[in-house]
Amino acid sequence: MRDNRPKSRLLALGSAGALVTATLIAGAVSAPAASAAGRPGPDREARGAAVAAARAARAGIHWQDCPADWGLVKPIQCGWVSVPVDYAHPYGKQVKLAVDRIGSTGTKRERQGSLVYNPGGPGGSGLRFPTRVITKNPVWANVAKAYDFVGFDPRGVGHSAPISCVDPQEFVKAPKMDPVPDNVADKRAQRKLAREYAEGCAERSGAMLPYMTTPNTARDLDVIRAALGEKKLNYLGVSYGTYLGAVYGTLFPGHLRRMIVDSVVNPARENIWYQANLNQDIAFEGRWKDWEDWVAKNDAAFHLGTTRAAVQAKWLQLRATAKKNPIGGVVGPAELISFFQNAPYYDSSWVPVATVFGKYVAGDTQALVDAAAPNMSDTAGNISAENGNAVYTAVECTDAKWPTSWHKWDRDNTRLNKDYPFMTWANAWMNLPCATWPVKQQTPVDVQTHKGLPQVLIVQSTRDAATPYEGAVTLHKRFAGSRLITEKDAGSHGVTGLVNPCINQRVDAYLIDGKLDGADVTCGPHATPKP
């Protein structure tokens, strides 16, 4: 599941088809590298990455005003970085990656280089990262004095050789099948949709699919570093961006200066990616209940019931109504889940989702249709949504081997759905194309500490739904010298962008002064949303 959804919206959820300088480079060639399978030592991809980085360092980036239709205003600048499709053949076919930046706001003496960002997905675009400076986001004001903020579209995403698996208007069309199956026939229909989606990926984007992997995106990241003229990378990754960072840190440990990973994917090989999605189903259920408790405490504002059970009853009633007769003709259970999942994802969605829910119960169905139904006239948004889902699928399916036995999928998800029904089947169908994936599935990188890796700062809330807390603990154990900041009794996905002085001050200290606490830190939660 991914977090780069339309309308705001590691990993998103939904049913199948509905819903991630010459001297410098000489060092890179001889530096310890890890292979695509995570083994230390040179390999063809590592050599290819060094060749591509050397080329990018010579070429640099030709910065200019961003294209008008990208929605990025001055003084943000845009440019391109060329990377090989296949790092084993660095002189072969190239694709251009879109990058953007805004200069640091401090003095020349304060500047420390570039801070490169990835928001997650896989399939998320980082191009809006520099807008945090334009909007004068107070959380990032101190860091902005020290760094140019740099975003990019990863390979396959947005403006960077975008891939596609299905016609975008067909992709968003509603209503879709209820993700929760009533019988074997429903499961058979969903399996057919998933198989057809995988076939569509091959038909529309087959040439790119074998190379849509996290290790290749990590290599791209190193080429971007070189093109920026940076000897070492400063990196901020959120959600799937944490896994990208973990893989980068394993493949290029000596190329990192500072790295923050926020809301962490468990990088253990056995977790990537089938188990990761099963674990999400459990965590989503817990955070969904947190939201229901909050709604019940604020019954005066939303009128949805004074207990979690009462709120859940209204949810089930809404779901049953939409299953029988899609609301407005377009909002069925699949569309409801796509909208309501915003609440367990992000605390910033608690009020908007509860408000729409309350309006519906009070008789205003239009508010729900406006919020949950696709906008068929928003062709650009629909193209972006379909592209994001295509990249999510391509990367997760190609990164790792997935079960091919339908019996295993059926058994695991039927079992989970009994206790964790909110997301389980929707998530299963979204990932099922991986069971019939048309290109070779690879072995995940063995994320480990190698020589040269600096201290990494890990930030995680305990009740995160999309990336359960265990992921941060696992990465912390694997990256020697790392520090973990735990936000206790909180669950919003993406912690570093929220107002929590206990966390904000430590992020600033690390990025600006390179300072970390002598031990791990536990912070209290950020403020609970108010109706």
Kinemage of the C-alpha trace (Angstrom):
@kinemage 1
@onewidth
@group {chain A} dominant
@subgroup {mainchain}
@vectorlist {calphas} color= white
{ca met a 1} P 0.000 0.000 0.000
{ca arg a 2} L 1.275 3.433 -0.739
{ca asp a 3} L 0.822 6.929 0.579
{ca asn a 4} L 0.893 9.087 -2.535
{ca arg a 5} L -2.814 9.050 -3.144
{ca pro a 6} L -4.892 11.519 -5.141
{ca lys a 7} L -6.680 14.209 -3.133
{ca ser a 8} L -3.865 14.260 -0.492
{ca arg a 9} L -3.960 10.894 -0.334
{ca leu a 10} P 3.810 2.928 1.280
{ca leu a 11} L 2.400 1.760 0.418
{ca ala a 12} L -2.202 2.937 -0.916
{ca leu a 13} L -4.828 0.457 -0.656
{ca gly a 14} L -7.655 -0.711 -2.858
{ca ser a 15} L -8.968 -3.592 -4.879
{ca ala a 16} L -7.104 -4.825 -7.919
{ca gly a 17} L -7.364 -2.325 -10.723
{ca ala a 18} L -8.539 0.359 -8.286
{ca leu a 19} L -7.122 0.942 -6.529
{ca val a 20} P 5.679 3.587 -4.279
{ca thr a 21} P 34.105 14.755 -9.943
{ca ala a 22} L 36.524 12.336 -11.384
{ca thr a 23} L 38.412 11.994 -8.092
{ca leu a 24} L 35.211 11.446 -6.180
{ca ile a 25} L 34.036 8.757 -8.557
{ca ala a 26} L 37.372 6.999 -8.526
{ca gly a 27} L 36.656 6.517 -4.852
{ca ala a 28} L 33.216 5.186 -5.722
{ca val a 29} L 34.640 2.513 -7.988
{ca ser a 30} L 36.987 1.217 -5.317
{ca ala a 31} L 34.667 1.727 -2.357
{ca pro a 32} L 33.028 -1.323 -0.821
{ca ala a 33} L 29.763 -1.856 -2.625
{ca ala a 34} L 26.996 -4.345 -2.174
{ca ser a 35} L 25.539 -6.375 -4.960
{ca ala a 36} L 21.901 -6.494 -5.950
{ca ala a 37} L 21.600 -9.371 -3.521
{ca gly a 38} L 23.263 -7.400 -0.741
{ca arg a 39} L 26.651 -9.143 -0.737
{ca pro a 40} L 29.665 -6.846 -0.229
{ca gly a 41} L 31.969 -6.641 -3.222
{ca pro a 42} L 31.959 -5.228 -6.727
{ca asp a 43} L 29.396 -6.379 -9.268
{ca arg a 44} L 28.194 -5.242 -12.657
{ca glu a 45} L 25.492 -2.982 -11.251
{ca ala a 46} L 27.913 -1.388 -8.785
{ca arg a 47} L 30.400 -0.701 -11.552
{ca gly a 48} L 27.604 0.598 -13.761
{ca ala a 49} L 26.413 2.916 -11.001
{ca ala a 50} L 29.946 4.308 -10.624
{ca val a 51} L 30.142 4.915 -14.392
{ca ala a 52} L 26.758 6.651 -14.408
{ca ala a 53} L 27.647 8.766 -11.378
{ca ala a 54} L 30.944 9.860 -12.960
{ca arg a 55} L 29.076 10.865 -16.107
{ca ala a 56} L 26.487 12.787 -14.084
{ca ala a 57} L 29.169 14.561 -12.060
{ca arg a 58} L 30.720 15.834 -15.302
{ca ala a 59} L 27.361 16.865 -16.778
{ca gly a 60} L 25.856 18.446 -13.683
{ca ile a 61} L 22.256 19.676 -13.852
{ca his a 62} L 21.088 22.476 -16.136
{ca trp a 63} L 18.745 24.300 -13.779
{ca gln a 64} L 15.951 26.425 -15.253
{ca asp a 65} L 12.429 27.574 -14.522
{ca cys a 66} L 10.079 24.642 -14.115
{ca pro a 67} L 7.567 23.846 -16.875
{ca ala a 68} L 4.362 25.797 -16.291
{ca asp a 69} L 2.185 22.705 -16.002
{ca trp a 70} L 4.293 21.210 -13.195
{ca gly a 71} L 2.778 23.641 -10.681
{ca leu a 72} L 6.169 24.607 -9.237
{ca val a 73} L 6.648 28.367 -8.981
{ca lys a 74} L 9.855 30.430 -8.827
{ca pro a 75} L 12.312 30.387 -7.216
{ca ile a 76} L 12.001 26.597 -7.495
{ca gln a 77} L 14.111 25.383 -10.425
{ca cys a 78} L 13.868 22.156 -12.401
{ca gly a 79} L 16.278 19.974 -14.366
{ca trp a 80} L 17.070 16.477 -15.554
{ca val a 81} L 19.501 13.703 -14.630
{ca ser a 82} L 20.133 10.833 -17.044
{ca val a 83} L 20.418 7.308 -15.647
{ca pro a 84} L 20.783 3.878 -17.271
{ca val a 85} L 17.660 1.757 -17.389
{ca asp a 86} L 19.894 -1.240 -16.604
{ca tyr a 87} L 22.967 -0.537 -14.470
{ca ala a 88} L 24.584 -3.732 -15.716
{ca his a 89} L 24.747 -1.899 -19.069
{ca pro a 90} L 25.533 1.720 -18.120
{ca tyr a 91} L 26.143 2.754 -21.739
{ca gly a 92} L 22.825 1.289 -22.869
{ca lys a 93} L 19.380 2.866 -22.878
{ca gln a 94} L 19.046 5.933 -20.633
{ca val a 95} L 16.020 7.645 -19.084
{ca lys a 96} L 15.798 11.158 -17.712
{ca leu a 97} L 14.770 11.770 -14.110
{ca ala a 98} L 13.024 15.029 -13.214
{ca val a 99} L 14.615 16.888 -10.296
{ca asp a 100} L 13.881 20.233 -8.668
{ca arg a 101} L 15.429 22.423 -5.986
{ca ile a 102} L 15.139 25.600 -4.012
{ca gly a 103} L 18.267 27.248 -2.641
{ca ser a 104} L 19.029 27.418 1.054
{ca thr a 105} L 17.660 30.504 2.786
{ca gly a 106} L 20.633 31.134 5.073
{ca thr a 107} L 24.007 32.714 4.518
{ca lys a 108} L 26.727 31.204 2.351
{ca arg a 109} L 28.500 30.159 5.534
{ca glu a 110} L 25.408 28.374 6.842
{ca arg a 111} L 24.872 26.303 3.685
{ca gln a 112} L 25.690 22.585 3.982
{ca gly a 113} L 24.655 21.342 0.544
{ca ser a 114} L 21.537 19.571 -0.685
{ca leu a 115} L 18.903 17.632 1.253
{ca val a 116} L 17.271 15.090 -1.066
{ca tyr a 117} L 13.785 13.814 -0.243
{ca asn a 118} L 11.615 10.833 -1.084
{ca pro a 119} L 8.019 10.764 0.226
{ca gly a 120} L 7.321 7.071 -0.201
{ca gly a 121} L 5.052 4.935 -2.297
{ca pro a 122} L 6.697 3.337 -4.143
{ca gly a 123} L 5.269 5.698 -6.742
{ca gly a 124} L 5.411 8.975 -4.845
{ca ser a 125} L 6.819 12.171 -6.349
{ca gly a 126} L 9.186 14.289 -4.270
{ca leu a 127} L 8.922 17.358 -6.478
{ca arg a 128} L 6.779 19.269 -3.994
{ca phe a 129} L 9.438 19.093 -1.279
{ca pro a 130} L 10.928 22.542 -2.130
{ca thr a 131} L 7.496 24.138 -1.633
{ca arg a 132} L 8.033 23.701 2.110
{ca val a 133} L 10.394 26.672 1.825
{ca ile a 134} L 7.976 28.796 -0.218
{ca thr a 135} L 5.145 28.186 2.238
{ca lys a 136} L 7.524 29.032 5.096
{ca asn a 137} L 6.720 25.775 6.893
{ca pro a 138} L 7.971 26.545 10.421
{ca val a 139} L 8.960 22.944 11.139
{ca trp a 140} L 11.571 23.126 8.346
{ca ala a 141} L 12.651 26.797 8.664
{ca asn a 142} L 15.953 26.087 10.443
{ca val a 143} L 16.938 23.222 8.164
{ca ala a 144} L 16.082 25.340 5.094
{ca lys a 145} L 18.787 27.815 6.108
{ca ala a 146} L 21.403 25.078 5.815
{ca tyr a 147} L 20.258 23.071 2.812
{ca asp a 148} L 18.951 23.353 -0.718
{ca phe a 149} L 15.749 21.314 -0.682
{ca val a 150} L 15.864 18.834 -3.594
{ca gly a 151} L 13.023 16.647 -4.823
{ca phe a 152} L 12.800 14.154 -7.675
{ca asp a 153} L 10.459 11.850 -9.510
{ca pro a 154} L 11.886 8.315 -9.185
{ca arg a 155} L 12.189 6.167 -12.286
{ca gly a 156} L 8.765 5.401 -13.726
{ca val a 157} L 7.067 8.171 -11.750
{ca gly a 158} L 5.463 11.370 -13.011
{ca his a 159} L 7.881 13.130 -15.368
{ca ser a 160} L 10.605 10.452 -15.118
{ca ala a 161} L 9.810 7.994 -17.935
{ca pro a 162} L 6.364 7.261 -16.432
{ca ile a 163} L 5.003 3.733 -16.647
{ca ser a 164} L 1.376 2.658 -16.921
{ca cys a 165} L -0.595 -0.561 -16.530
{ca val a 166} L -4.115 0.404 -17.612
{ca asp a 167} L -6.005 3.300 -19.148
{ca pro a 168} L -6.187 5.964 -16.395
{ca gln a 169} L -9.889 6.690 -16.890
{ca glu a 170} L -10.648 2.978 -16.582
{ca phe a 171} L -8.423 2.786 -13.516
{ca val a 172} L -10.403 5.375 -11.566
{ca lys a 173} L -13.874 4.425 -12.811
{ca ala a 174} L -16.352 3.608 -10.071
{ca pro a 175} L -18.006 1.779 -8.456
{ca lys a 176} L -15.646 -1.162 -8.233
{ca met a 177} L -16.249 -4.599 -6.772
{ca asp a 178} L -16.613 -4.834 -3.020
{ca pro a 179} L -13.136 -5.929 -1.875
{ca val a 180} L -14.643 -8.214 0.774
{ca pro a 181} L -15.726 -11.363 -1.090
{ca asp a 182} L -19.059 -13.013 -0.397
{ca asn a 183} L -18.180 -16.273 -2.110
{ca val a 184} L -15.740 -18.165 -4.330
{ca ala a 185} L -17.112 -16.449 -7.430
{ca asp a 186} L -16.168 -13.036 -6.024
{ca lys a 187} L -12.653 -14.258 -5.330
{ca arg a 188} L -12.401 -15.689 -8.820
{ca ala a 189} L -13.448 -12.357 -10.315
{ca gln a 190} L -10.868 -10.451 -8.266
{ca arg a 191} L -8.162 -12.935 -9.254
{ca lys a 192} L -9.052 -12.329 -12.905
{ca leu a 193} L -8.775 -8.562 -12.418
{ca ala a 194} L -5.376 -8.947 -10.748
{ca arg a 195} L -4.065 -11.201 -13.516
{ca glu a 196} L -5.316 -8.800 -16.197
{ca tyr a 197} L -3.675 -5.892 -14.383
{ca ala a 198} L -0.309 -7.686 -14.373
{ca glu a 199} L -0.736 -8.433 -18.068
{ca gly a 200} L -1.541 -4.765 -18.681
{ca cys a 201} L 1.690 -3.734 -16.978
{ca ala a 202} L 3.618 -6.003 -19.330
{ca glu a 203} L 1.771 -4.741 -22.410
{ca arg a 204} L 2.080 -1.037 -21.616
{ca ser a 205} L 5.430 -0.887 -19.780
{ca gly a 206} L 7.152 -4.232 -20.330
{ca ala a 207} L 10.546 -2.792 -21.269
{ca met a 208} L 10.875 -1.011 -17.920
{ca leu a 209} L 9.380 -3.622 -15.589
{ca pro a 210} L 12.521 -5.745 -14.971
{ca tyr a 211} L 14.374 -2.603 -13.866
{ca met a 212} L 11.685 -1.075 -11.643
{ca thr a 213} L 13.373 -2.038 -8.376
{ca thr a 214} L 14.411 -0.384 -5.150
{ca pro a 215} L 18.122 -1.147 -5.728
{ca asn a 216} L 17.946 0.591 -9.112
{ca thr a 217} L 16.191 3.585 -7.561
{ca ala a 218} L 18.947 3.674 -4.921
{ca arg a 219} L 21.515 3.711 -7.718
{ca asp a 220} L 19.552 6.534 -9.353
{ca leu a 221} L 19.729 8.394 -6.064
{ca asp a 222} L 23.508 8.106 -6.098
{ca val a 223} L 23.639 9.431 -9.661
{ca ile a 224} L 21.504 12.405 -8.561
{ca arg a 225} L 23.929 12.989 -5.689
{ca ala a 226} L 26.814 13.107 -8.165
{ca ala a 227} L 24.906 15.377 -10.573
{ca leu a 228} L 24.277 17.794 -7.692
{ca gly a 229} L 28.029 17.999 -7.174
{ca glu a 230} L 27.743 16.495 -3.704
{ca lys a 231} L 30.508 14.265 -2.394
{ca lys a 232} L 28.089 12.763 0.097
{ca leu a 233} L 24.308 12.565 0.249
{ca asn a 234} L 22.015 14.165 2.822
{ca tyr a 235} L 18.726 12.296 2.654
{ca leu a 236} L 15.255 12.368 4.162
{ca gly a 237} L 12.977 9.430 3.417
{ca val a 238} L 9.440 8.803 4.638
{ca ser a 239} L 7.437 5.561 4.433
{ca tyr a 240} L 8.740 3.545 1.446
{ca gly a 241} L 11.410 6.263 1.279
{ca thr a 242} L 12.858 4.677 4.425
{ca tyr a 243} L 13.357 1.372 2.613
{ca leu a 244} L 14.939 3.248 -0.295
{ca gly a 245} L 17.243 4.893 2.256
{ca ala a 246} L 18.039 1.584 3.929
{ca val a 247} L 18.985 0.034 0.596
{ca tyr a 248} L 21.030 3.116 -0.357
{ca gly a 249} L 22.847 2.970 2.970
{ca thr a 250} L 23.669 -0.689 2.333
{ca leu a 251} L 24.814 -0.236 -1.281
{ca phe a 252} L 26.572 3.128 -0.825
{ca pro a 253} L 27.501 3.420 2.876
{ca gly a 254} L 30.489 5.674 2.193
{ca his a 255} L 28.404 8.071 0.108
{ca leu a 256} L 26.111 9.122 2.964
{ca arg a 257} L 26.626 12.203 5.136
{ca arg a 258} L 23.355 12.357 7.045
{ca met a 259} L 20.156 10.380 6.734
{ca ile a 260} L 16.798 10.577 8.470
{ca val a 261} L 14.258 7.819 7.945
{ca asp a 262} L 10.732 8.508 9.160
{ca ser a 263} L 7.971 5.886 9.527
{ca val a 264} L 10.045 2.860 8.690
{ca val a 265} L 9.440 -0.136 6.465
{ca asn a 266} L 10.816 -3.262 8.123
{ca pro a 267} L 13.775 -4.026 5.799
{ca ala a 268} L 14.155 -7.709 6.745
{ca arg a 269} L 14.252 -9.785 3.566
{ca glu a 270} L 11.460 -12.024 4.771
{ca asn a 271} L 9.245 -8.965 5.204
{ca ile a 272} L 9.663 -7.602 1.655
{ca trp a 273} L 6.885 -7.342 0.484
{ca tyr a 274} L 4.226 -10.019 1.043
{ca gln a 275} L 4.571 -10.150 4.815
{ca ala a 276} L 4.811 -6.359 5.037
{ca asn a 277} L 1.336 -6.023 3.599
{ca leu a 278} L -0.144 -8.628 5.950
{ca asn a 279} L 1.393 -6.769 8.894
{ca gln a 280} L -0.158 -3.538 7.671
{ca asp a 281} L -3.620 -5.063 7.852
{ca ile a 282} L -3.173 -5.652 11.581
{ca ala a 283} L -1.761 -2.179 12.239
{ca phe a 284} L -4.492 -0.457 10.209
{ca glu a 285} L -7.162 -2.110 12.301
{ca gly a 286} L -5.547 -0.765 15.470
{ca arg a 287} L -5.314 2.779 14.179
{ca trp a 288} L -8.849 2.626 12.778
{ca lys a 289} L -10.035 1.865 16.300
{ca asp a 290} L -7.990 4.799 17.641
{ca trp a 291} L -9.840 7.053 15.216
{ca glu a 292} L -13.215 5.619 16.171
{ca asp a 293} L -12.428 6.240 19.859
{ca trp a 294} L -11.589 9.864 19.022
{ca val a 295} L -14.781 10.280 17.000
{ca ala a 296} L -16.784 8.917 19.921
{ca lys a 297} L -15.126 11.351 22.351
{ca asn a 298} L -16.115 14.156 19.991
{ca asp a 299} L -19.702 13.084 19.490
{ca ala a 300} L -20.848 16.659 20.095
{ca ala a 301} L -19.158 17.627 16.836
{ca phe a 302} L -19.869 14.603 14.636
{ca his a 303} L -22.958 12.901 16.105
{ca leu a 304} L -21.731 9.434 15.195
{ca gly a 305} L -22.052 7.803 18.618
{ca thr a 306} L -20.458 8.069 22.041
{ca thr a 307} L -18.640 4.713 21.924
{ca arg a 308} L -16.338 2.981 19.475
{ca ala a 309} L -18.954 0.273 19.021
{ca ala a 310} L -21.559 2.856 18.046
{ca val a 311} L -19.252 4.473 15.489
{ca gln a 312} L -18.310 1.067 14.088
{ca ala a 313} L -21.991 0.163 13.776
{ca lys a 314} L -22.596 3.278 11.687
{ca trp a 315} L -19.579 2.418 9.525
{ca leu a 316} L -20.899 -1.092 8.907
{ca gln a 317} L -24.328 0.314 8.132
{ca leu a 318} L -22.827 2.770 5.635
{ca arg a 319} L -20.845 -0.038 4.063
{ca ala a 320} L -23.896 -2.265 3.724
{ca thr a 321} L -25.920 0.567 2.209
{ca ala a 322} L -23.204 1.349 -0.341
{ca lys a 323} L -22.891 -2.341 -1.224
{ca lys a 324} L -26.593 -2.655 -1.923
{ca asn a 325} L -26.912 0.662 -3.773
{ca pro a 326} L -23.721 2.639 -4.446
{ca ile a 327} L -24.142 6.146 -3.071
{ca gly a 328} L -24.680 8.622 -5.865
{ca gly a 329} L -24.323 5.639 -8.178
{ca val a 330} L -20.537 5.688 -7.753
{ca val a 331} L -19.510 5.198 -4.115
{ca gly a 332} L -19.494 1.532 -3.151
{ca pro a 333} L -17.498 -0.278 -0.435
{ca ala a 334} L -14.234 -0.042 -2.416
{ca glu a 335} L -14.553 3.725 -2.766
{ca leu a 336} L -15.515 4.046 0.898
{ca ile a 337} L -12.365 2.205 1.998
{ca ser a 338} L -10.227 4.307 -0.326
{ca phe a 339} L -11.572 7.457 1.335
{ca phe a 340} L -11.895 6.313 4.953
{ca gln a 341} L -8.368 4.834 5.043
{ca asn a 342} L -7.111 8.422 5.158
{ca ala a 343} L -8.090 8.544 8.835
{ca pro a 344} L -5.839 5.693 10.045
{ca tyr a 345} L -3.078 6.931 7.736
{ca tyr a 346} L -2.853 10.560 8.855
{ca asp a 347} L -4.099 12.453 11.889
{ca ser a 348} L -4.593 15.460 9.597
{ca ser a 349} L -7.444 13.480 8.006
{ca trp a 350} L -9.271 12.735 11.261
{ca val a 351} L -11.452 15.833 11.172
{ca pro a 352} L -12.178 15.873 7.408
{ca val a 353} L -13.154 12.191 7.306
{ca ala a 354} L -15.298 12.412 10.442
{ca thr a 355} L -16.961 15.576 9.108
{ca val a 356} L -17.963 13.906 5.843
{ca phe a 357} L -19.159 10.824 7.741
{ca gly a 358} L -21.224 12.969 10.099
{ca lys a 359} L -22.794 14.873 7.221
{ca tyr a 360} L -23.781 11.635 5.539
{ca val a 361} L -25.462 10.286 8.652
{ca ala a 362} L -27.284 13.623 8.993
{ca gly a 363} L -28.639 13.226 5.463
{ca asp a 364} L -26.065 14.968 3.259
{ca thr a 365} L -24.980 12.295 0.790
{ca gln a 366} L -23.359 14.760 -1.625
{ca ala a 367} L -20.476 15.504 0.727
{ca leu a 368} L -19.555 11.810 0.683
{ca val a 369} L -19.872 11.563 -3.092
{ca asp a 370} L -17.683 14.636 -3.535
{ca ala a 371} L -15.057 13.200 -1.183
{ca ala a 372} L -15.000 9.542 -2.229
{ca ala a 373} L -16.008 9.386 -5.889
{ca pro a 374} L -13.485 9.782 -8.706
{ca asn a 375} L -13.451 13.022 -10.681
{ca met a 376} L -13.611 11.760 -14.233
{ca ser a 377} L -12.933 15.254 -15.602
{ca asp a 378} L -9.597 15.482 -13.760
{ca thr a 379} L -7.632 13.668 -16.440
{ca ala a 380} L -4.245 14.875 -15.138
{ca gly a 381} L -5.071 13.692 -11.631
{ca asn a 382} L -6.304 10.361 -12.928
{ca ile a 383} L -3.138 9.857 -14.979
{ca ser a 384} L -1.120 10.571 -11.834
{ca ala a 385} L -3.190 8.153 -9.759
{ca glu a 386} L -2.847 5.341 -12.289
{ca asn a 387} L 0.876 5.991 -12.673
{ca gly a 388} L 1.402 5.926 -8.915
{ca asn a 389} L -0.368 2.589 -8.638
{ca ala a 390} L 1.585 1.180 -11.592
{ca val a 391} L 4.914 2.102 -9.987
{ca tyr a 392} L 3.820 0.780 -6.622
{ca thr a 393} L 2.926 -2.542 -8.206
{ca ala a 394} L 5.990 -2.737 -10.448
{ca val a 395} L 8.485 -2.056 -7.670
{ca glu a 396} L 6.937 -4.278 -5.024
{ca cys a 397} L 6.299 -7.131 -7.455
{ca thr a 398} L 9.794 -6.996 -8.996
{ca asp a 399} L 11.729 -6.383 -5.775
{ca ala a 400} L 10.982 -9.756 -4.250
{ca lys a 401} L 9.490 -13.179 -4.792
{ca trp a 402} L 5.782 -13.416 -3.978
{ca pro a 403} L 3.670 -16.507 -3.313
{ca thr a 404} L 2.216 -17.927 -6.529
{ca ser a 405} L -0.192 -20.252 -4.721
{ca trp a 406} L -3.702 -18.810 -4.528
{ca his a 407} L -4.339 -21.213 -1.650
{ca lys a 408} L -1.723 -19.378 0.439
{ca trp a 409} L -3.155 -15.929 -0.366
{ca asp a 410} L -6.671 -17.134 0.382
{ca arg a 411} L -5.729 -18.856 3.634
{ca asp a 412} L -3.645 -15.945 4.972
{ca asn a 413} L -6.145 -13.227 4.124
{ca thr a 414} L -9.215 -15.194 5.206
{ca arg a 415} L -7.543 -15.748 8.577
{ca leu a 416} L -6.547 -12.094 8.979
{ca asn a 417} L -9.906 -10.761 7.852
{ca lys a 418} L -11.643 -12.387 10.813
{ca asp a 419} L -9.938 -10.058 13.297
{ca tyr a 420} L -8.707 -7.232 11.071
{ca pro a 421} L -11.429 -6.658 8.485
{ca phe a 422} L -10.971 -2.949 7.720
{ca met a 423} L -8.150 -3.280 5.160
{ca thr a 424} L -7.294 -6.941 4.701
{ca trp a 425} L -9.073 -7.914 1.484
{ca ala a 426} L -8.640 -4.510 -0.174
{ca asn a 427} L -4.899 -4.785 0.420
{ca ala a 428} L -4.813 -8.370 -0.812
{ca trp a 429} L -6.392 -7.555 -4.157
{ca met a 430} L -4.131 -4.548 -4.651
{ca asn a 431} L -1.071 -6.781 -4.316
{ca leu a 432} L -2.355 -9.910 -6.026
{ca pro a 433} L -0.890 -8.943 -9.452
{ca cys a 434} L 2.445 -9.945 -7.883
{ca ala a 435} L 1.279 -13.582 -7.860
{ca thr a 436} L 1.269 -13.656 -11.680
{ca trp a 437} L 3.974 -11.034 -12.294
{ca pro a 438} L 5.331 -11.268 -15.853
{ca val a 439} L 9.020 -10.523 -15.151
{ca lys a 440} L 11.633 -12.188 -12.958
{ca gln a 441} L 11.238 -11.376 -9.282
{ca gln a 442} L 14.453 -10.552 -7.483
{ca thr a 443} L 15.978 -11.141 -4.051
{ca pro a 444} L 15.788 -8.157 -1.686
{ca val a 445} L 18.962 -6.464 -0.526
{ca asp a 446} L 20.236 -7.737 2.819
{ca val a 447} L 20.145 -4.411 4.665
{ca gln a 448} L 23.197 -4.243 6.910
{ca thr a 449} L 25.919 -1.905 8.184
{ca his a 450} L 28.966 -1.678 5.935
{ca lys a 451} L 32.150 0.350 6.318
{ca gly a 452} L 31.603 4.103 6.067
{ca leu a 453} L 27.949 4.196 7.115
{ca pro a 454} L 27.331 7.305 9.270
{ca gln a 455} L 24.962 7.483 12.198
{ca val a 456} L 21.393 7.407 10.942
{ca leu a 457} L 18.431 9.046 12.702
{ca ile a 458} L 15.275 6.919 12.813
{ca val a 459} L 11.909 8.456 13.751
{ca gln a 460} L 8.780 6.389 14.335
{ca ser a 461} L 5.395 6.551 16.050
{ca thr a 462} L 4.269 3.486 17.976
{ca arg a 463} L 0.818 3.162 16.383
{ca asp a 464} L 1.662 3.841 12.737
{ca ala a 465} L -0.681 1.863 10.490
{ca ala a 466} L 1.218 1.796 7.192
{ca thr a 467} L 4.653 1.027 8.640
{ca pro a 468} L 4.293 -0.775 11.981
{ca tyr a 469} L 6.697 0.155 14.785
{ca glu a 470} L 8.666 -3.101 14.516
{ca gly a 471} L 10.168 -1.800 11.254
{ca ala a 472} L 11.996 0.994 13.030
{ca val a 473} L 13.307 -1.388 15.688
{ca thr a 474} L 14.589 -3.788 13.025
{ca leu a 475} L 16.392 -1.102 11.014
{ca his a 476} L 17.834 0.317 14.239
{ca lys a 477} L 19.398 -3.082 14.994
{ca arg a 478} L 20.766 -3.421 11.463
{ca phe a 479} L 22.308 0.065 11.204
{ca ala a 480} L 25.071 0.257 13.807
{ca gly a 481} L 25.265 3.558 15.650
{ca ser a 482} L 21.792 4.663 14.599
{ca arg a 483} L 19.515 6.476 17.017
{ca leu a 484} L 15.781 5.869 17.373
{ca ile a 485} L 13.286 8.542 18.365
{ca thr a 486} L 9.999 6.940 19.349
{ca glu a 487} L 6.819 9.016 19.389
{ca lys a 488} L 4.782 7.133 21.972
{ca asp a 489} L 1.001 6.774 21.822
{ca ala a 490} L 0.832 8.408 18.380
{ca gly a 491} L 0.188 6.893 14.982
{ca ser a 492} L 0.255 9.450 12.229
{ca his a 493} L 2.248 8.265 9.216
{ca gly a 494} L 5.134 10.679 8.676
{ca val a 495} L 6.321 12.160 11.952
{ca thr a 496} L 9.024 14.687 11.074
{ca gly a 497} L 6.583 17.064 9.373
{ca leu a 498} L 4.354 17.379 12.456
{ca val a 499} L 4.674 19.886 15.279
{ca asn a 500} L 6.297 18.050 18.170
{ca pro a 501} L 9.182 20.051 19.700
{ca cys a 502} L 10.713 16.925 21.238
{ca ile a 503} L 11.198 15.570 17.702
{ca asn a 504} L 11.578 18.804 15.721
{ca gln a 505} L 14.492 20.033 17.845
{ca arg a 506} L 16.363 16.735 17.450
{ca val a 507} L 15.853 16.681 13.683
{ca asp a 508} L 17.268 20.215 13.505
{ca ala a 509} L 20.233 19.312 15.745
{ca tyr a 510} L 21.088 16.305 13.598
{ca leu a 511} L 20.763 17.940 10.186
{ca ile a 512} L 22.308 21.288 11.164
{ca asp a 513} L 24.968 20.294 13.698
{ca gly a 514} L 25.319 16.541 13.197
{ca lys a 515} L 24.341 15.978 16.826
{ca leu a 516} L 22.500 12.933 18.118
{ca asp a 517} L 21.481 11.972 21.639
{ca gly a 518} L 23.760 9.549 23.448
{ca ala a 519} L 20.897 7.072 23.663
{ca asp a 520} L 17.512 6.464 22.073
{ca val a 521} L 14.754 8.901 22.988
{ca thr a 522} L 11.044 8.501 23.641
{ca cys a 523} L 8.858 11.546 22.990
{ca gly a 524} L 5.264 12.123 23.919
{ca pro a 525} L 2.647 12.339 21.144
{ca his a 526} L 1.970 15.393 19.036
{ca ala a 527} L -1.286 17.218 19.705
{ca thr a 528} L -4.480 15.295 18.985
{ca pro a 529} L -6.614 16.910 16.269
{ca lys a 530} L -9.462 19.142 17.439
{ca pro a 531} L -12.839 19.184 15.698
